[in-house]
Amino acid sequence: MQIQPIHTENYYQKALDRIEEIFDAKPGTNEGDELEILGILIDEYQKKHFPIDAPKPVEAIKFRMDQLGMEQKDLAQLLGSKSRASEILSGKRSLSLRQIKILYRKLAIPA
């Protein structure tokens, strides 16, 4: 397969098929280099044609809580009250700057 920029859905699919064929190629080999280049080209095509929006703050908090095995009571301890945590998780209350900073420091959720 000749490597070229990916401008069409057809070439995108061919590039994906080729990646499957050479997926286990060793770095530093011709196929390893081809794999790396195709990966970069596919990534750029996907960013342009299939963008993924950043999650909403509440969804990011819930996801991170799930990753850490946290419950709502744990979030309440961070934010100061059960009602505040409940209101934030239900979308009834927006996050304050102070709360955003706490979530950033304690849960590593990007501000």
Backbone atoms as SQL, in Angstrom:
CREATE TABLE atoms (id INTEGER PRIMARY KEY, chain TEXT, resi INTEGER, resn TEXT, atom TEXT, x REAL, y REAL, z REAL);
INSERT INTO atoms VALUES
  (1, 'A', 1, 'MET', 'N', 0.849, -1.188, 0.000),
  (2, 'A', 1, 'MET', 'CA', 0.000, 0.000, 0.000),
  (3, 'A', 1, 'MET', 'C', 0.887, 1.241, 0.000),
  (4, 'A', 2, 'GLN', 'N', 0.609, 2.129, -0.902),
  (5, 'A', 2, 'GLN', 'CA', 1.357, 3.383, -0.953),
  (6, 'A', 2, 'GLN', 'C', 0.763, 4.328, 0.084),
  (7, 'A', 3, 'ILE', 'N', 1.621, 4.895, 0.916),
  (8, 'A', 3, 'ILE', 'CA', 1.144, 5.808, 1.956),
  (9, 'A', 3, 'ILE', 'C', 0.928, 7.183, 1.356),
  (10, 'A', 4, 'GLN', 'N', -0.243, 7.739, 1.661),
  (11, 'A', 4, 'GLN', 'CA', -0.603, 9.075, 1.200),
  (12, 'A', 4, 'GLN', 'C', -1.569, 9.668, 2.201),
  (13, 'A', 5, 'PRO', 'N', -1.782, 10.986, 2.162),
  (14, 'A', 5, 'PRO', 'CA', -2.745, 11.587, 3.087),
  (15, 'A', 5, 'PRO', 'C', -4.120, 10.937, 2.924),
  (16, 'A', 6, 'ILE', 'N', -4.863, 10.875, 4.012),
  (17, 'A', 6, 'ILE', 'CA', -6.195, 10.267, 3.978),
  (18, 'A', 6, 'ILE', 'C', -7.216, 11.377, 3.773),
  (19, 'A', 7, 'HIS', 'N', -7.837, 11.376, 2.589),
  (20, 'A', 7, 'HIS', 'CA', -8.827, 12.403, 2.255),
  (21, 'A', 7, 'HIS', 'C', -10.218, 11.821, 2.042),
  (22, 'A', 8, 'THR', 'N', -10.307, 10.511, 1.886),
  (23, 'A', 8, 'THR', 'CA', -11.607, 9.905, 1.594),
  (24, 'A', 8, 'THR', 'C', -11.900, 8.776, 2.577),
  (25, 'A', 9, 'GLU', 'N', -13.176, 8.482, 2.704),
  (26, 'A', 9, 'GLU', 'CA', -13.612, 7.368, 3.547),
  (27, 'A', 9, 'GLU', 'C', -13.041, 6.048, 3.027),
  (28, 'A', 10, 'ASN', 'N', -12.961, 5.923, 1.711),
  (29, 'A', 10, 'ASN', 'CA', -12.429, 4.714, 1.099),
  (30, 'A', 10, 'ASN', 'C', -10.961, 4.492, 1.489),
  (31, 'A', 11, 'TYR', 'N', -10.152, 5.548, 1.379),
  (32, 'A', 11, 'TYR', 'CA', -8.745, 5.398, 1.740),
  (33, 'A', 11, 'TYR', 'C', -8.582, 5.208, 3.249),
  (34, 'A', 12, 'TYR', 'N', -9.436, 5.836, 4.020),
  (35, 'A', 12, 'TYR', 'CA', -9.429, 5.640, 5.476),
  (36, 'A', 12, 'TYR', 'C', -9.642, 4.161, 5.806),
  (37, 'A', 13, 'GLN', 'N', -10.628, 3.544, 5.161),
  (38, 'A', 13, 'GLN', 'CA', -10.906, 2.121, 5.406),
  (39, 'A', 13, 'GLN', 'C', -9.733, 1.248, 4.959),
  (40, 'A', 14, 'LYS', 'N', -9.127, 1.580, 3.828),
  (41, 'A', 14, 'LYS', 'CA', -7.955, 0.818, 3.362),
  (42, 'A', 14, 'LYS', 'C', -6.805, 0.933, 4.365),
  (43, 'A', 15, 'ALA', 'N', -6.626, 2.128, 4.924),
  (44, 'A', 15, 'ALA', 'CA', -5.562, 2.323, 5.912),
  (45, 'A', 15, 'ALA', 'C', -5.844, 1.501, 7.172),
  (46, 'A', 16, 'LEU', 'N', -7.107, 1.468, 7.610),
  (47, 'A', 16, 'LEU', 'CA', -7.469, 0.642, 8.772),
  (48, 'A', 16, 'LEU', 'C', -7.211, -0.838, 8.496),
  (49, 'A', 17, 'ASP', 'N', -7.577, -1.287, 7.300),
  (50, 'A', 17, 'ASP', 'CA', -7.338, -2.690, 6.924),
  (51, 'A', 17, 'ASP', 'C', -5.842, -3.008, 6.930),
  (52, 'A', 18, 'ARG', 'N', -5.048, -2.073, 6.416),
  (53, 'A', 18, 'ARG', 'CA', -3.597, -2.294, 6.371),
  (54, 'A', 18, 'ARG', 'C', -3.006, -2.335, 7.780),
  (55, 'A', 19, 'ILE', 'N', -3.511, -1.495, 8.660),
  (56, 'A', 19, 'ILE', 'CA', -3.039, -1.505, 10.059),
  (57, 'A', 19, 'ILE', 'C', -3.296, -2.880, 10.672),
  (58, 'A', 20, 'GLU', 'N', -4.454, -3.454, 10.391),
  (59, 'A', 20, 'GLU', 'CA', -4.750, -4.791, 10.918),
  (60, 'A', 20, 'GLU', 'C', -3.735, -5.807, 10.409),
  (61, 'A', 21, 'GLU', 'N', -3.363, -5.698, 9.142),
  (62, 'A', 21, 'GLU', 'CA', -2.411, -6.647, 8.542),
  (63, 'A', 21, 'GLU', 'C', -1.026, -6.554, 9.186),
  (64, 'A', 22, 'ILE', 'N', -0.593, -5.361, 9.516),
  (65, 'A', 22, 'ILE', 'CA', 0.789, -5.171, 9.997),
  (66, 'A', 22, 'ILE', 'C', 0.851, -4.794, 11.475),
  (67, 'A', 23, 'PHE', 'N', -0.220, -5.048, 12.206),
  (68, 'A', 23, 'PHE', 'CA', -0.329, -4.612, 13.591),
  (69, 'A', 23, 'PHE', 'C', 0.828, -5.072, 14.473),
  (70, 'A', 24, 'ASP', 'N', 1.348, -6.249, 14.249),
  (71, 'A', 24, 'ASP', 'CA', 2.424, -6.796, 15.084),
  (72, 'A', 24, 'ASP', 'C', 3.822, -6.516, 14.529),
  (73, 'A', 25, 'ALA', 'N', 3.927, -5.577, 13.603),
  (74, 'A', 25, 'ALA', 'CA', 5.229, -5.260, 13.009),
  (75, 'A', 25, 'ALA', 'C', 6.196, -4.748, 14.074),
  (76, 'A', 26, 'LYS', 'N', 7.429, -5.120, 13.941),
  (77, 'A', 26, 'LYS', 'CA', 8.468, -4.707, 14.881),
  (78, 'A', 26, 'LYS', 'C', 8.919, -3.276, 14.572),
  (79, 'A', 27, 'PRO', 'N', 9.119, -2.457, 15.618),
  (80, 'A', 27, 'PRO', 'CA', 9.625, -1.087, 15.409),
  (81, 'A', 27, 'PRO', 'C', 10.977, -1.122, 14.697),
  (82, 'A', 28, 'GLY', 'N', 11.191, -0.149, 13.841),
  (83, 'A', 28, 'GLY', 'CA', 12.466, -0.054, 13.138),
  (84, 'A', 28, 'GLY', 'C', 12.496, -0.817, 11.833),
  (85, 'A', 29, 'THR', 'N', 11.472, -1.606, 11.553),
  (86, 'A', 29, 'THR', 'CA', 11.387, -2.311, 10.278),
  (87, 'A', 29, 'THR', 'C', 10.564, -1.455, 9.319),
  (88, 'A', 30, 'ASN', 'N', 10.574, -1.831, 8.031),
  (89, 'A', 30, 'ASN', 'CA', 9.771, -1.088, 7.059),
  (90, 'A', 30, 'ASN', 'C', 8.294, -1.110, 7.440),
  (91, 'A', 31, 'GLU', 'N', 7.801, -2.294, 7.832),
  (92, 'A', 31, 'GLU', 'CA', 6.393, -2.391, 8.229),
  (93, 'A', 31, 'GLU', 'C', 6.140, -1.659, 9.544),
  (94, 'A', 32, 'GLY', 'N', 7.104, -1.655, 10.439),
  (95, 'A', 32, 'GLY', 'CA', 6.967, -0.916, 11.681),
  (96, 'A', 32, 'GLY', 'C', 6.846, 0.576, 11.422),
  (97, 'A', 33, 'ASP', 'N', 7.650, 1.084, 10.496),
  (98, 'A', 33, 'ASP', 'CA', 7.569, 2.496, 10.122),
  (99, 'A', 33, 'ASP', 'C', 6.233, 2.801, 9.449),
  (100, 'A', 34, 'GLU', 'N', 5.799, 1.894, 8.578),
  (101, 'A', 34, 'GLU', 'CA', 4.514, 2.062, 7.899),
  (102, 'A', 34, 'GLU', 'C', 3.377, 2.103, 8.923),
  (103, 'A', 35, 'LEU', 'N', 3.439, 1.223, 9.899),
  (104, 'A', 35, 'LEU', 'CA', 2.430, 1.172, 10.950),
  (105, 'A', 35, 'LEU', 'C', 2.371, 2.496, 11.710),
  (106, 'A', 36, 'GLU', 'N', 3.530, 3.018, 12.048),
  (107, 'A', 36, 'GLU', 'CA', 3.582, 4.283, 12.784),
  (108, 'A', 36, 'GLU', 'C', 3.004, 5.434, 11.970),
  (109, 'A', 37, 'ILE', 'N', 3.378, 5.519, 10.708),
  (110, 'A', 37, 'ILE', 'CA', 2.893, 6.595, 9.839),
  (111, 'A', 37, 'ILE', 'C', 1.392, 6.478, 9.610),
  (112, 'A', 38, 'LEU', 'N', 0.913, 5.262, 9.346),
  (113, 'A', 38, 'LEU', 'CA', -0.516, 5.077, 9.145),
  (114, 'A', 38, 'LEU', 'C', -1.301, 5.433, 10.410),
  (115, 'A', 39, 'GLY', 'N', -0.745, 5.095, 11.562),
  (116, 'A', 39, 'GLY', 'CA', -1.395, 5.438, 12.821),
  (117, 'A', 39, 'GLY', 'C', -1.572, 6.939, 12.978),
  (118, 'A', 40, 'ILE', 'N', -0.549, 7.684, 12.610),
  (119, 'A', 40, 'ILE', 'CA', -0.609, 9.148, 12.683),
  (120, 'A', 40, 'ILE', 'C', -1.644, 9.688, 11.699),
  (121, 'A', 41, 'LEU', 'N', -1.630, 9.178, 10.476),
  (122, 'A', 41, 'LEU', 'CA', -2.575, 9.642, 9.467),
  (123, 'A', 41, 'LEU', 'C', -4.024, 9.321, 9.859),
  (124, 'A', 42, 'ILE', 'N', -4.242, 8.129, 10.375),
  (125, 'A', 42, 'ILE', 'CA', -5.590, 7.733, 10.807),
  (126, 'A', 42, 'ILE', 'C', -6.044, 8.597, 11.965),
  (127, 'A', 43, 'ASP', 'N', -5.160, 8.847, 12.914),
  (128, 'A', 43, 'ASP', 'CA', -5.511, 9.683, 14.061),
  (129, 'A', 43, 'ASP', 'C', -5.940, 11.077, 13.603),
  (130, 'A', 44, 'GLU', 'N', -5.205, 11.668, 12.691),
  (131, 'A', 44, 'GLU', 'CA', -5.540, 13.004, 12.182),
  (132, 'A', 44, 'GLU', 'C', -6.874, 12.993, 11.442),
  (133, 'A', 45, 'TYR', 'N', -7.115, 11.968, 10.648),
  (134, 'A', 45, 'TYR', 'CA', -8.383, 11.855, 9.925),
  (135, 'A', 45, 'TYR', 'C', -9.543, 11.750, 10.909),
  (136, 'A', 46, 'GLN', 'N', -9.373, 10.933, 11.939),
  (137, 'A', 46, 'GLN', 'CA', -10.430, 10.744, 12.930),
  (138, 'A', 46, 'GLN', 'C', -10.707, 12.025, 13.708),
  (139, 'A', 47, 'LYS', 'N', -9.667, 12.760, 14.061),
  (140, 'A', 47, 'LYS', 'CA', -9.866, 14.026, 14.769),
  (141, 'A', 47, 'LYS', 'C', -10.675, 15.009, 13.931),
  (142, 'A', 48, 'LYS', 'N', -10.420, 14.994, 12.630),
  (143, 'A', 48, 'LYS', 'CA', -11.093, 15.926, 11.729),
  (144, 'A', 48, 'LYS', 'C', -12.530, 15.490, 11.426),
  (145, 'A', 49, 'HIS', 'N', -12.736, 14.199, 11.213),
  (146, 'A', 49, 'HIS', 'CA', -14.034, 13.715, 10.748),
  (147, 'A', 49, 'HIS', 'C', -14.922, 13.111, 11.843),
  (148, 'A', 50, 'PHE', 'N', -14.337, 12.729, 12.964),
  (149, 'A', 50, 'PHE', 'CA', -15.096, 12.130, 14.058),
  (150, 'A', 50, 'PHE', 'C', -14.694, 12.776, 15.382),
  (151, 'A', 51, 'PRO', 'N', -14.853, 14.099, 15.507),
  (152, 'A', 51, 'PRO', 'CA', -14.397, 14.758, 16.746),
  (153, 'A', 51, 'PRO', 'C', -15.205, 14.286, 17.957),
  (154, 'A', 52, 'ILE', 'N', -14.533, 14.232, 19.081),
  (155, 'A', 52, 'ILE', 'CA', -15.173, 13.854, 20.334),
  (156, 'A', 52, 'ILE', 'C', -15.151, 15.077, 21.239),
  (157, 'A', 53, 'ASP', 'N', -16.325, 15.520, 21.610),
  (158, 'A', 53, 'ASP', 'CA', -16.425, 16.681, 22.485),
  (159, 'A', 53, 'ASP', 'C', -15.991, 16.315, 23.899),
  (160, 'A', 54, 'ALA', 'N', -15.504, 17.304, 24.608),
  (161, 'A', 54, 'ALA', 'CA', -15.163, 17.103, 26.017),
  (162, 'A', 54, 'ALA', 'C', -16.438, 16.779, 26.787),
  (163, 'A', 55, 'PRO', 'N', -16.346, 15.929, 27.788),
  (164, 'A', 55, 'PRO', 'CA', -17.552, 15.593, 28.541),
  (165, 'A', 55, 'PRO', 'C', -18.056, 16.782, 29.343),
  (166, 'A', 56, 'LYS', 'N', -19.343, 16.753, 29.669),
  (167, 'A', 56, 'LYS', 'CA', -19.905, 17.778, 30.544),
  (168, 'A', 56, 'LYS', 'C', -19.324, 17.570, 31.929),
  (169, 'A', 57, 'PRO', 'N', -19.178, 18.637, 32.706),
  (170, 'A', 57, 'PRO', 'CA', -18.546, 18.517, 34.024),
  (171, 'A', 57, 'PRO', 'C', -19.150, 17.420, 34.911),
  (172, 'A', 58, 'VAL', 'N', -20.464, 17.325, 34.957),
  (173, 'A', 58, 'VAL', 'CA', -21.099, 16.317, 35.817),
  (174, 'A', 58, 'VAL', 'C', -20.740, 14.908, 35.346),
  (175, 'A', 59, 'GLU', 'N', -20.714, 14.710, 34.029),
  (176, 'A', 59, 'GLU', 'CA', -20.365, 13.394, 33.496),
  (177, 'A', 59, 'GLU', 'C', -18.907, 13.052, 33.813),
  (178, 'A', 60, 'ALA', 'N', -18.027, 14.048, 33.741),
  (179, 'A', 60, 'ALA', 'CA', -16.622, 13.827, 34.080),
  (180, 'A', 60, 'ALA', 'C', -16.473, 13.455, 35.559),
  (181, 'A', 61, 'ILE', 'N', -17.231, 14.118, 36.412),
  (182, 'A', 61, 'ILE', 'CA', -17.176, 13.817, 37.853),
  (183, 'A', 61, 'ILE', 'C', -17.669, 12.398, 38.109),
  (184, 'A', 62, 'LYS', 'N', -18.804, 12.041, 37.524),
  (185, 'A', 62, 'LYS', 'CA', -19.350, 10.691, 37.713),
  (186, 'A', 62, 'LYS', 'C', -18.394, 9.615, 37.199),
  (187, 'A', 63, 'PHE', 'N', -17.798, 9.876, 36.040),
  (188, 'A', 63, 'PHE', 'CA', -16.852, 8.922, 35.466),
  (189, 'A', 63, 'PHE', 'C', -15.659, 8.730, 36.388),
  (190, 'A', 64, 'ARG', 'N', -15.096, 9.834, 36.870),
  (191, 'A', 64, 'ARG', 'CA', -13.926, 9.752, 37.750),
  (192, 'A', 64, 'ARG', 'C', -14.283, 9.087, 39.076),
  (193, 'A', 65, 'MET', 'N', -15.463, 9.386, 39.606),
  (194, 'A', 65, 'MET', 'CA', -15.908, 8.738, 40.840),
  (195, 'A', 65, 'MET', 'C', -15.999, 7.227, 40.637),
  (196, 'A', 66, 'ASP', 'N', -16.533, 6.826, 39.494),
  (197, 'A', 66, 'ASP', 'CA', -16.639, 5.399, 39.182),
  (198, 'A', 66, 'ASP', 'C', -15.255, 4.759, 39.094),
  (199, 'A', 67, 'GLN', 'N', -14.333, 5.439, 38.447),
  (200, 'A', 67, 'GLN', 'CA', -12.959, 4.928, 38.332),
  (201, 'A', 67, 'GLN', 'C', -12.327, 4.717, 39.702),
  (202, 'A', 68, 'LEU', 'N', -12.605, 5.628, 40.619),
  (203, 'A', 68, 'LEU', 'CA', -11.996, 5.589, 41.948),
  (204, 'A', 68, 'LEU', 'C', -12.818, 4.785, 42.964),
  (205, 'A', 69, 'GLY', 'N', -13.973, 4.265, 42.533),
  (206, 'A', 69, 'GLY', 'CA', -14.829, 3.518, 43.448),
  (207, 'A', 69, 'GLY', 'C', -15.482, 4.397, 44.496),
  (208, 'A', 70, 'MET', 'N', -15.698, 5.652, 44.150),
  (209, 'A', 70, 'MET', 'CA', -16.291, 6.609, 45.091),
  (210, 'A', 70, 'MET', 'C', -17.812, 6.564, 45.036),
  (211, 'A', 71, 'GLU', 'N', -18.419, 6.947, 46.143),
  (212, 'A', 71, 'GLU', 'CA', -19.862, 7.085, 46.214),
  (213, 'A', 71, 'GLU', 'C', -20.202, 8.552, 46.452),
  (214, 'A', 72, 'GLN', 'N', -21.484, 8.858, 46.392),
  (215, 'A', 72, 'GLN', 'CA', -21.911, 10.241, 46.561),
  (216, 'A', 72, 'GLN', 'C', -21.488, 10.783, 47.928),
  (217, 'A', 73, 'LYS', 'N', -21.487, 9.947, 48.936),
  (218, 'A', 73, 'LYS', 'CA', -21.088, 10.404, 50.273),
  (219, 'A', 73, 'LYS', 'C', -19.618, 10.844, 50.281),
  (220, 'A', 74, 'ASP', 'N', -18.781, 10.181, 49.462),
  (221, 'A', 74, 'ASP', 'CA', -17.371, 10.573, 49.374),
  (222, 'A', 74, 'ASP', 'C', -17.236, 11.950, 48.726),
  (223, 'A', 75, 'LEU', 'N', -18.043, 12.185, 47.701),
  (224, 'A', 75, 'LEU', 'CA', -18.039, 13.497, 47.059),
  (225, 'A', 75, 'LEU', 'C', -18.546, 14.561, 48.032),
  (226, 'A', 76, 'ALA', 'N', -19.550, 14.202, 48.826),
  (227, 'A', 76, 'ALA', 'CA', -20.099, 15.133, 49.821),
  (228, 'A', 76, 'ALA', 'C', -19.025, 15.562, 50.805),
  (229, 'A', 77, 'GLN', 'N', -18.161, 14.637, 51.202),
  (230, 'A', 77, 'GLN', 'CA', -17.066, 14.988, 52.120),
  (231, 'A', 77, 'GLN', 'C', -16.122, 15.994, 51.475),
  (232, 'A', 78, 'LEU', 'N', -15.872, 15.836, 50.189),
  (233, 'A', 78, 'LEU', 'CA', -14.982, 16.776, 49.492),
  (234, 'A', 78, 'LEU', 'C', -15.615, 18.158, 49.359),
  (235, 'A', 79, 'LEU', 'N', -16.909, 18.175, 49.063),
  (236, 'A', 79, 'LEU', 'CA', -17.578, 19.439, 48.758),
  (237, 'A', 79, 'LEU', 'C', -18.237, 20.098, 49.961),
  (238, 'A', 80, 'GLY', 'N', -18.351, 19.375, 51.072),
  (239, 'A', 80, 'GLY', 'CA', -18.854, 20.003, 52.287),
  (240, 'A', 80, 'GLY', 'C', -20.236, 19.590, 52.744),
  (241, 'A', 81, 'SER', 'N', -21.072, 19.056, 51.845),
  (242, 'A', 81, 'SER', 'CA', -22.398, 18.629, 52.304),
  (243, 'A', 81, 'SER', 'C', -23.022, 17.636, 51.330),
  (244, 'A', 82, 'LYS', 'N', -23.918, 16.809, 51.869),
  (245, 'A', 82, 'LYS', 'CA', -24.626, 15.827, 51.047),
  (246, 'A', 82, 'LYS', 'C', -25.527, 16.522, 50.029),
  (247, 'A', 83, 'SER', 'N', -26.216, 17.561, 50.477),
  (248, 'A', 83, 'SER', 'CA', -27.150, 18.239, 49.574),
  (249, 'A', 83, 'SER', 'C', -26.419, 18.898, 48.405),
  (250, 'A', 84, 'ARG', 'N', -25.264, 19.484, 48.681),
  (251, 'A', 84, 'ARG', 'CA', -24.487, 20.127, 47.615),
  (252, 'A', 84, 'ARG', 'C', -24.032, 19.088, 46.591),
  (253, 'A', 85, 'ALA', 'N', -23.528, 17.962, 47.068),
  (254, 'A', 85, 'ALA', 'CA', -23.085, 16.897, 46.162),
  (255, 'A', 85, 'ALA', 'C', -24.264, 16.395, 45.334),
  (256, 'A', 86, 'SER', 'N', -25.396, 16.199, 45.970),
  (257, 'A', 86, 'SER', 'CA', -26.595, 15.727, 45.281),
  (258, 'A', 86, 'SER', 'C', -27.047, 16.708, 44.204),
  (259, 'A', 87, 'GLU', 'N', -27.071, 17.993, 44.539),
  (260, 'A', 87, 'GLU', 'CA', -27.490, 19.016, 43.585),
  (261, 'A', 87, 'GLU', 'C', -26.543, 19.095, 42.396),
  (262, 'A', 88, 'ILE', 'N', -25.254, 18.949, 42.641),
  (263, 'A', 88, 'ILE', 'CA', -24.275, 19.003, 41.552),
  (264, 'A', 88, 'ILE', 'C', -24.424, 17.783, 40.652),
  (265, 'A', 89, 'LEU', 'N', -24.522, 16.603, 41.242),
  (266, 'A', 89, 'LEU', 'CA', -24.632, 15.382, 40.446),
  (267, 'A', 89, 'LEU', 'C', -25.944, 15.306, 39.664),
  (268, 'A', 90, 'SER', 'N', -26.982, 15.938, 40.161),
  (269, 'A', 90, 'SER', 'CA', -28.269, 15.926, 39.455),
  (270, 'A', 90, 'SER', 'C', -28.371, 17.055, 38.431),
  (271, 'A', 91, 'GLY', 'N', -27.378, 17.950, 38.423),
  (272, 'A', 91, 'GLY', 'CA', -27.374, 19.054, 37.474),
  (273, 'A', 91, 'GLY', 'C', -28.194, 20.251, 37.926),
  (274, 'A', 92, 'LYS', 'N', -28.639, 20.240, 39.158),
  (275, 'A', 92, 'LYS', 'CA', -29.446, 21.342, 39.678),
  (276, 'A', 92, 'LYS', 'C', -28.593, 22.513, 40.159),
  (277, 'A', 93, 'ARG', 'N', -27.315, 22.269, 40.358),
  (278, 'A', 93, 'ARG', 'CA', -26.423, 23.310, 40.863),
  (279, 'A', 93, 'ARG', 'C', -25.132, 23.291, 40.034),
  (280, 'A', 94, 'SER', 'N', -24.649, 24.461, 39.686),
  (281, 'A', 94, 'SER', 'CA', -23.379, 24.577, 38.968),
  (282, 'A', 94, 'SER', 'C', -22.222, 24.511, 39.955),
  (283, 'A', 95, 'LEU', 'N', -21.083, 24.156, 39.444),
  (284, 'A', 95, 'LEU', 'CA', -19.873, 24.117, 40.266),
  (285, 'A', 95, 'LEU', 'C', -19.340, 25.529, 40.486),
  (286, 'A', 96, 'SER', 'N', -18.903, 25.792, 41.697),
  (287, 'A', 96, 'SER', 'CA', -18.241, 27.067, 41.976),
  (288, 'A', 96, 'SER', 'C', -16.760, 26.918, 41.647),
  (289, 'A', 97, 'LEU', 'N', -16.058, 28.008, 41.559),
  (290, 'A', 97, 'LEU', 'CA', -14.624, 27.975, 41.303),
  (291, 'A', 97, 'LEU', 'C', -13.906, 27.189, 42.396),
  (292, 'A', 98, 'ARG', 'N', -14.313, 27.375, 43.632),
  (293, 'A', 98, 'ARG', 'CA', -13.724, 26.642, 44.763),
  (294, 'A', 98, 'ARG', 'C', -13.912, 25.130, 44.590),
  (295, 'A', 99, 'GLN', 'N', -15.106, 24.717, 44.185),
  (296, 'A', 99, 'GLN', 'CA', -15.387, 23.297, 43.999),
  (297, 'A', 99, 'GLN', 'C', -14.585, 22.726, 42.825),
  (298, 'A', 100, 'ILE', 'N', -14.460, 23.500, 41.775),
  (299, 'A', 100, 'ILE', 'CA', -13.665, 23.059, 40.622),
  (300, 'A', 100, 'ILE', 'C', -12.223, 22.817, 41.057),
  (301, 'A', 101, 'LYS', 'N', -11.692, 23.717, 41.853),
  (302, 'A', 101, 'LYS', 'CA', -10.317, 23.562, 42.346),
  (303, 'A', 101, 'LYS', 'C', -10.179, 22.324, 43.221),
  (304, 'A', 102, 'ILE', 'N', -11.165, 22.072, 44.057),
  (305, 'A', 102, 'ILE', 'CA', -11.132, 20.882, 44.922),
  (306, 'A', 102, 'ILE', 'C', -11.134, 19.611, 44.068),
  (307, 'A', 103, 'LEU', 'N', -12.025, 19.568, 43.081),
  (308, 'A', 103, 'LEU', 'CA', -12.110, 18.383, 42.223),
  (309, 'A', 103, 'LEU', 'C', -10.828, 18.186, 41.416),
  (310, 'A', 104, 'TYR', 'N', -10.226, 19.282, 41.020),
  (311, 'A', 104, 'TYR', 'CA', -8.961, 19.200, 40.290),
  (312, 'A', 104, 'TYR', 'C', -7.866, 18.617, 41.185),
  (313, 'A', 105, 'ARG', 'N', -7.757, 19.140, 42.407),
  (314, 'A', 105, 'ARG', 'CA', -6.695, 18.698, 43.323),
  (315, 'A', 105, 'ARG', 'C', -6.932, 17.294, 43.847),
  (316, 'A', 106, 'LYS', 'N', -8.141, 16.992, 44.244),
  (317, 'A', 106, 'LYS', 'CA', -8.418, 15.720, 44.920),
  (318, 'A', 106, 'LYS', 'C', -8.721, 14.553, 43.974),
  (319, 'A', 107, 'LEU', 'N', -9.333, 14.853, 42.832),
  (320, 'A', 107, 'LEU', 'CA', -9.730, 13.782, 41.916),
  (321, 'A', 107, 'LEU', 'C', -8.992, 13.817, 40.586),
  (322, 'A', 108, 'ALA', 'N', -8.140, 14.821, 40.402),
  (323, 'A', 108, 'ALA', 'CA', -7.370, 14.976, 39.162),
  (324, 'A', 108, 'ALA', 'C', -8.284, 15.122, 37.940),
  (325, 'A', 109, 'ILE', 'N', -9.392, 15.839, 38.123),
  (326, 'A', 109, 'ILE', 'CA', -10.271, 16.160, 36.999),
  (327, 'A', 109, 'ILE', 'C', -9.812, 17.501, 36.448),
  (328, 'A', 110, 'PRO', 'N', -9.441, 17.575, 35.183),
  (329, 'A', 110, 'PRO', 'CA', -8.955, 18.840, 34.636),
  (330, 'A', 110, 'PRO', 'C', -9.972, 19.955, 34.795),
  (331, 'A', 111, 'ALA', 'N', -9.481, 21.108, 35.160),
  (332, 'A', 111, 'ALA', 'CA', -10.360, 22.263, 35.359),
  (333, 'A', 111, 'ALA', 'C', -11.004, 22.666, 34.046);
